[in-house]
Amino acid sequence: MYESGFNQQSQQGVALFISLVMLLILTILGVSAVQTTALQERMSRNSLDNNLAFQAAESAIRDGEDFIEVNFNSLVDFGDSDDTPPAGEANGLYFDNDWGETPNWDDHDLWVLDQACDDASTPAGLMTATNAVPGVCVQPKYMIEHVKTVVSDQDRLNLDNIGQDTGTGRTQVFRITAIGTGGSSSAHVMIQSTYGKKF
């Protein structure tokens, strides 16, 4: 009996200590799980935001290609001749080096789209895509550059365009630069496309 009482007294407090250790371990595991879940949620949100910005930029590229196809039958908006470049940009239309001058988009700030989400304005020198993209902070914008005129070998031999309309066989090459914004103002994607049209 005496030994049994001694053993009982010597074991007092061990269960409490083990319980506290187990509670500490469970708390650490719980906090770690919460942090991991929060990190995964942020990564998922950023991935979705980036994907949305990319899709918005793709939409603007398509809009720019449609704009070229429907509206351009001459290069009058990019200059009247090879010796007369346009004065500055004309609503998002730019020239490259056809006139031997510095391209007029050279000093243009393409990251001017750090707008607040409720700002629907279009910065100078850019066009807003006509098809609205749902869920984005700012609707996608784009600009169009006339890069060069490509003359086919057949047209090179026919210097006076005898027997064909002026311009036939000449492809005008344009570069479209589009900027898309995701669901927040901090997600931006910029992509470019080259588009050619004969006229």
C-alpha positions in Angstrom: 0.0 0.0 0.0 2.8 2.4 0.9 4.5 1.8 -2.4 1.3 2.3 -4.4 0.7 5.6 -2.7 4.3 6.7 -3.4 3.9 5.8 -7.1 0.7 7.8 -7.3 2.3 10.8 -5.8 5.3 10.6 -8.1 3.1 10.6 -11.2 1.1 13.7 -10.4 1.3 16.4 -13.1 2.6 14.1 -15.9 -0.8 13.9 -17.6 -1.1 17.7 -17.6 2.4 18.1 -19.0 1.7 15.6 -21.8 -1.6 17.3 -22.6 0.1 20.7 -22.8 2.8 19.3 -25.2 0.1 17.7 -27.4 -1.9 21.0 -27.4 1.3 22.9 -28.4 1.9 20.5 -31.3 -1.7 20.7 -32.5 -1.5 24.5 -32.3 1.7 24.6 -34.4 0.1 22.2 -37.0 -3.0 24.3 -37.1 -1.2 27.6 -37.6 1.0 26.0 -40.3 -2.0 24.7 -42.1 -3.7 28.2 -42.0 -0.5 29.8 -43.4 -0.2 27.2 -46.2 -3.8 27.7 -47.1 -3.5 31.5 -47.2 -0.4 31.3 -49.3 -2.0 28.9 -51.8 -5.1 31.2 -52.0 -2.8 34.2 -52.7 -1.0 32.2 -55.4 -4.3 31.1 -56.9 -5.6 34.6 -56.9 -2.5 36.0 -58.5 -2.5 33.3 -61.2 -6.2 34.1 -62.0 -5.4 37.8 -62.0 -2.5 37.3 -64.4 -4.5 35.0 -66.7 -7.4 37.6 -66.8 -4.9 40.3 -67.7 -3.4 38.1 -70.5 -6.9 37.3 -71.9 -7.7 41.0 -71.8 -4.5 41.8 -73.8 -5.4 39.0 -76.3 -8.8 40.6 -76.7 -7.2 44.0 -77.5 -4.8 42.4 -80.0 -7.9 40.9 -81.8 -9.6 44.3 -81.7 -6.5 46.0 -83.2 -6.4 43.5 -86.0 -10.1 44.1 -86.8 -9.4 47.8 -86.7 -6.7 47.5 -89.3 -8.8 45.2 -91.5 -11.9 47.5 -91.4 -10.4 51.0 -91.3 -7.1 51.0 -93.3 -7.2 51.3 -97.1 -4.2 53.8 -97.2 -1.5 55.1 -94.9 -2.9 58.6 -94.7 -3.2 58.3 -90.9 0.5 57.4 -90.8 1.8 60.2 -93.1 1.0 61.4 -96.6 4.2 60.2 -98.2 7.6 58.7 -97.4 8.9 62.2 -96.9 6.1 63.5 -94.6 5.7 61.8 -91.3 2.5 62.5 -89.3 2.8 65.0 -86.5 2.7 62.9 -83.3 0.3 60.1 -82.7 -3.2 60.1 -84.1 -5.4 58.3 -81.6 -3.1 55.5 -81.0 -1.6 55.3 -84.5 2.2 55.5 -84.8 5.0 55.2 -87.4 8.3 53.4 -87.0 11.4 54.3 -89.0 10.0 54.7 -92.5 10.8 58.4 -92.5 14.3 58.1 -91.1 13.2 59.8 -87.9 12.9 58.6 -84.3 9.6 56.6 -84.0 6.9 58.8 -82.5 6.1 56.2 -79.9 9.7 56.2 -78.6 8.9 58.4 -75.6 5.4 57.1 -74.9 4.8 55.6 -71.5 3.1 52.3 -72.1 2.7 51.7 -68.4 0.5 54.7 -68.0 -2.3 52.3 -67.2 -1.7 52.3 -63.5 -5.2 53.7 -63.1 -7.6 53.2 -60.3 -10.2 50.6 -61.1 -13.0 53.1 -61.3 -11.1 55.3 -63.8 -12.6 54.6 -67.3 -10.5 57.2 -69.1 -8.2 56.3 -72.0 -4.7 57.7 -71.8 -3.5 59.8 -74.7 -2.0 57.9 -77.5 -3.9 54.6 -76.8 -7.1 53.1 -78.0 -9.6 51.2 -75.8 -10.8 47.8 -77.1 -14.4 47.9 -78.3 -15.3 44.6 -76.8 -15.6 45.0 -73.0 -13.9 42.3 -70.9 -15.9 41.4 -67.8 -14.1 41.3 -64.5 -11.1 43.4 -65.3 -10.0 46.5 -63.3 -9.4 48.6 -66.5 -10.5 47.8 -70.0 -7.6 46.7 -72.3 -5.8 49.3 -74.4 -3.7 49.1 -77.5 -1.7 51.1 -80.1 -0.9 50.4 -83.7 2.4 51.1 -85.5 3.1 51.1 -89.2 6.3 49.2 -89.4 7.2 48.9 -93.1 6.0 48.3 -96.6 6.9 44.9 -98.0 7.1 44.8 -101.9 6.8 41.4 -103.5 9.3 40.3 -106.1 6.7 40.4 -108.8 5.8 44.1 -108.0 9.5 45.0 -107.9 9.8 44.1 -111.6 6.8 46.1 -112.5 8.1 49.6 -111.5 5.3 51.6 -113.1 2.5 49.2 -111.9 1.5 48.6 -115.6 -1.4 46.3 -115.9 -2.3 46.4 -112.2 -3.8 48.7 -109.6 -1.4 50.9 -107.6 -0.4 49.2 -104.5 -1.2 45.7 -105.6 1.5 43.3 -104.4 2.5 45.6 -101.5 1.9 44.5 -98.0 1.7 47.0 -95.2 3.0 45.6 -92.0 1.7 46.8 -88.7 2.6 46.1 -85.1 -0.1 46.0 -82.4 1.0 46.5 -78.8 -1.7 45.7 -76.3 -1.9 46.1 -72.5 -4.3 44.1 -70.4 -5.2 44.6 -66.7 -6.4 41.9 -64.4 -9.0 42.1 -61.7 -6.7 44.3 -59.7 -4.7 47.4 -60.8 -1.4 45.6 -60.0 -1.7 42.9 -62.7 -0.6 44.0 -66.2 0.3 42.0 -69.3 1.8 43.5 -72.4 1.8 41.5 -75.7 2.6 42.4 -79.3 1.4 41.1 -82.6 2.4 41.7 -86.2 -0.3 42.1 -88.8 0.0 42.5 -92.6 -2.6 43.9 -95.0 -2.5 44.5 -98.8 -3.9 47.7 -100.1 
